[in-house]
Amino acid sequence: MLGAMSLDLFSVFFGGVIALLPAFAGSIYKVGADGLGVMRAIFYTGSVIALLFMARYSPMNKPWRNLLIAVIGFGVSIVCFGISQNFYLSLFFLFAQGCFDSVSVTIRGTIMQMLTPASMRGRVSSVNSMFINSSNELGDFESGTAASLFVLRPAVVLCGAITLTVVAITYFKTKDLLKIKRENYDIN
């Protein structure tokens, strides 16, 4: 469970680009408030579409493997967003980020339920909630700090690369979790 919480904490901490969208809309793409609205909406559109897709096709057959794949996709989307010179291509990468983020949140929440004994679920859920809430807020701060220290695009690419590094470290430290299957756990 520490692996799942750490994966979320560090991937969101280093991989958040949502806080930087006003800078991209204003100084990079010059699309103004309307473009910013589209950029913010496309991320959440990806999340909703991924949730609808997961309602039909569950990612829980091999949840840990699928979680790692989703966070890899999230990191690659961030790197590609940072590199992209085209507004519409950047929208696609924001859409993909939303999809991968939604998949990882769903899997991580289910894994928490699968691996936590029933008597501990409330406490573990509370700690997980603190990880999620703090990583989002601190991630926005980190994104802004990185963008002010570096140029905007290289900061985003660097943060995406750090997210991919976190996934690699997590993979090597938690290989035994690749065997987890939903049918082996009672999550009622």
C-alpha positions, 0 to 999 in steps of 0.5 A: 500500500505504501507503494501505491500511495507513494506512486500517487504522491510523487507522480502527481507532485512532479507531474501536475501541469494543470497549474501551468495551463494559464501560462501555456494558454497565454504565452505559448499558444496565445489562445486566451481565456477561451483556449484555457477553458478548452485546455482545462475541460479536455483534461476532465473530458479524458477523465470522464471518458476513461471512467465510462470505458472502465465501467464496461472494461475493468482494469482490475484483472492485473491491477498493479501492472495496469496501475504502473502502465497508467502512470507511465502513460500519464508521465509520457503524456506530460513529456509529450505535452511539454514538447508539443508545439501545436495547440491541438496536439497539446489538447490530445496530450491533455486528454490522454493525461486525464484518461491515464489519471482517471485509470490510475485513481480508480485502480489505486482506490480499488487496490487500497480496498483489496489489500487493507484488512477490513478493520483498518480500511478507515484509517488507511483511507484517511492517510491515503486521502491526506496523500492525495490532497497534499500531493495535488496542492504541493504539486501545483506549487512545485510546477510553478516553482519549476517553471520559474526556475527553468523555462516553461516547456523544459520544466514540464518535460523534466517533471514528466521525466521525474514521474517516469523515474518514480514509476521505474523505481516503484516497479523495481521495489514492488515487483511482487505486487504484479501477481495481484488479481482481484478475484483473490481478494474479498473487497465487500 
